[in-house]
Amino acid sequence: MTTANENNAMIRVEDLHRHFGGFHAVDGATLEIEKGTITGLIGPNGAGKTTLFNVIAGVLPPTSGRVFMEGEEITGLPPHELFHKGLLRTFQIAHEFPTMTVRENLMMVPGGQSGERLWNAWFRRKRVAEEEAALLKKADEVLEFLTIDHLKDEKAGNLSGGQKKLLELGRTMMVDARVVFLDEVGAGVNRTLLNTIADAIERLNRERGYTFVVIEHDMDFIGRLCDPVICMAEGRVLAEGTLDEIKANEQVIEAYLGTGLKNKVMAGAET
Amino acid sequence: MDFLNAIVAIANYVLIPGIAYGSQLALGALGVTLIYGILRFSNFAHGDTMAFGTMVTILFTWWFQSLGISIAPLPTALLALPFGIVFTALLLLGTDRAVYRFYREKRAAPVILVIVSMGVMFIMNGLVRFIIGPDEQRFADGARFLIRARDFKQWTGLSEGLAIRTSQAITVVTAVAVVALLFWFLMRTRTGKSMRAYSDNEDLALLSGINPERVVMYTWLIVAALATIAGVLYGLDKSFKPFTYFQLLLPIFASAVVGGLGNPIGAIAGGFVVAFSEVTITYAWKKVLVYLLPESLEPSGLAQLLSTDYKFAVSFALLIIVLLFKPTGLFKGKTV
């Protein structure tokens, strides 16, 4: 039995648990990410946001619980299979292939190409060459879009932290993703660059229909981009709604500030 | 004249053997370094993998010889080499499926894989001795020399001879071709790039849609080819004995570590550094010095720094010296 709401869910997580020994990083999270949204995922440090990402993206197996993508169960699938289904993620600390150039980093992304089969690499050079040319063009377009085209021949290991973040985002633009999980894409990035990133996310969402899930601590960034916002604490979903609703939610304030501080803040707000 | 004689003596006893031995070590070290870079462990079974590949090649060589198939003046072993590679590839893929994959899925620590590879080493070691026996086998046929010492003396009129054995020439030509092919593969093809990507950053490679099992499979295939070629070239140049191949592990590891583990260029450089250190330190320099020094200064001894019995000590010493000053090797390697 499927309801209208279920049909609209890009990602559905059911009672997900992930334990590390006795520590319950994700402790019964249930949530839904609607298609076409830019959903914000906030919560204090240690709330289980990144672990939730890791389990959904197949980096970690769940202890229990299930994950669905567009109604199809994807629990425990390896990352490279999820990639081919259009589920992509970026890392909190930017990852790159340090010994390859920026352009090569991007061209590495679209898996399942003819050139990857050894047979084709040797005997069907023309087809491989055509694909490579198309990829090269696309990589250059992406770099231009992200305003880092002057760095295309630089080794990715030499980029600054912010530039690596852009490269991470660029990686998601090399294929037709369905849903992209961004883990603190704005951390350690200056305002100008952050705006570039936000513009890119909005454009991808609008023009290419990407669904985004964004972990972010910068509330301005969340406020500009995200609707709805999901707040996690202690491995569970605490609240869901627009950013203003979340900000007004007492439980959320408590989770962020602790009970004592909350009373002060609330008192301060009243006077 | 004396000066030319000295140069020819050095070329004959140091340069040519050093280049040939260096190429063999480089090919061996490339296999070790690829496994380290991509599968992230030090493969102690590599020497015995070389022995297995060489053994299969020898068996096919014998078979071809009995059938009267020959590619003289080249050794028949070159014809048998592809069969050796195929069987070694099957053995390695089988080992991976039966042994390594289990630990990979458990994400076992590299040190556990090292110990596991030692177990594999003992089994391969036994397998080779069981099939072909522990004795020395010579399987080089075809023309023995490209240039004979006597002919060289006649051409040049020098009293020192210069000989180039066919096996040495084949070693260098094959090594250059294999290395060129390998680098083309790693730098230009998508499969090669996926392997480099996987080596650079495993997590990111997986999240970029690279299938890890495929990368692992190609790695073993390439390693099988490298190990078999290195083993056969060494066997043609010297001779085949399972125990010698087991011992080769040390200079091969020294080469890979000295050059920087996980770095293919380092493996090649390391192979030559180790080979030339071994050859120059264990060579009796008297012959050369006799030509160069006035009679009164001629050495009465052999002027040999170290007996060839101690040649493995050279690899060890070199390893320690390099690691003291450049812990990641001459070329920047990686640490798991």
Contacts between the chains, C-beta under 8 A, distances in Angstrom:
chain1	res1	chain2	res2	distance
A	57	B	207	6.8
A	59	B	203	6.8
A	59	B	206	7.7
A	59	B	207	7.6
A	78	B	206	6.9
A	78	B	212	7.7
A	79	B	203	7.9
A	79	B	206	4.1
A	79	B	207	4.8
A	80	B	206	5.2
A	80	B	207	7.6
A	80	B	208	7.8
A	80	B	209	5.1
A	80	B	210	5.9
A	80	B	211	5.2
A	80	B	212	6.9
A	83	B	206	7.9
A	83	B	207	6.3
A	83	B	208	6.6
A	83	B	209	3.6
A	84	B	209	5.7
A	88	B	207	7.0
A	89	B	207	6.1
A	91	B	203	7.6
A	91	B	204	7.5
A	95	B	201	5.4
A	95	B	203	6.4
A	95	B	204	4.1
A	96	B	201	6.9
A	96	B	204	7.0
A	97	B	196	7.2
A	97	B	197	5.0
A	97	B	200	4.1
A	97	B	201	5.6
A	97	B	204	6.8
A	97	B	205	7.8
A	98	B	200	5.9
A	98	B	201	7.5
A	99	B	196	6.9
A	99	B	200	5.7
A	100	B	193	7.6
A	100	B	196	6.9
A	100	B	197	7.1
A	100	B	200	6.9
A	104	B	193	7.0
A	107	B	193	7.9
A	108	B	193	6.2
A	108	B	194	7.4
A	108	B	197	5.1
A	108	B	205	7.9
A	108	B	208	5.8
A	108	B	210	7.8
A	109	B	208	5.0
A	109	B	209	7.0
A	110	B	209	7.3
A	111	B	208	6.5
A	111	B	209	2.9
A	111	B	210	5.8
A	111	B	211	7.3
A	112	B	209	6.7
A	113	B	190	5.8
A	115	B	189	6.1
A	115	B	190	3.4
A	115	B	191	7.2
A	116	B	190	4.6
A	116	B	191	5.5
A	116	B	194	6.3
A	116	B	214	7.6
A	117	B	191	7.6
A	118	B	189	7.8
A	118	B	191	5.7
A	118	B	218	6.9
A	121	B	185	8.0
A	121	B	189	4.2
A	121	B	190	6.6
A	121	B	191	6.0
A	128	B	190	7.3
A	171	B	208	6.9
A	175	B	209	7.8
